[in-house]
Amino acid sequence: MRKGIISIRLLGALIVACSLAAAQTQAPPPHATHPASAYDRALLNPALLTRKAPEAYDVKVITTKGPFVIHVTRAWAPNGADRFYNLVRHHFYDGAYFFRVLKGFVVQFGLSAYPDVNKVWSNANIADDPVKQSNLAGYVTFATAGPNTRTTQVFINLNDNSRLDSMGFSAFGQVTEGMDVVELLYSGYGEGAPDGNGPSQDAVGGKGGAYLAKNFPNLDSIKTAFIVTPAAPPKPAATPAPKPAGN
């Protein structure tokens, strides 16, 4: 009997140990607040992140609802394409929330989960690009607060928003895969404060993801976003050489 009691105790201890190990290896919840050290420290120096983007590139965005892909065409908006390229290369958007989702209009994101990162980018403006590509459904554009004020926020058009073209909103990319995922992103909070009941952009900028996780727990977010090489166009089939006459 004594051995039996010891075996049961050992079994209980093993179960507890295994449970603790499993808990430690489980992935964090989608909206877990990450330590400040989690981001790329290069993001604290916007003036250094000015690499010229390729003429075309793809960005894969993994969200809490699934993945989607943005194809960027630099010729549409060179300044915007370059800025987006540098932000994605250094994982600025990792952990960011889709804080403004208005059905039939736009999905907006681009404020960092980290307040100190937002602080240094808040005035890192880029010059406007002429509008060459319209704001049609699925096209991606930088948000702006007036001439030459684009920084890090972008939106995806959910409808034909070509009326934005005359206001200087220049699209730089297009969602080519996963638009159904974009349309599933949580929109229940509506327009942001002070015009609606949704998140305050000032609060997001100053408090980061912790503010959204606490007050708007249903929002979807970006797990990670990264550059992927666009697929090369297929090569044309070789044309067979003509046969000599008479054969």
Secondary structure, DSSP 8 states (H G I E B T S, - for coil): -HHHHHHHHHHHHHHHHHHHHHHHHS---TT----GGGS-GGGG-GGG------SEEEEEEEETTEEEEEEEEGGG-HHHHHHHHHHHHTTTTTT-B--EEETTTEEEE---SSHHHHHHHTT--B------S---TTEEEE--SSTT-B-S-EEEESS--GGGGGGT--EEEEEEE-HHHHTTS--TT-SBTTTSSB--HHHHHHHTHHHHHHH-TT--BEEEEEEE----------------TT-
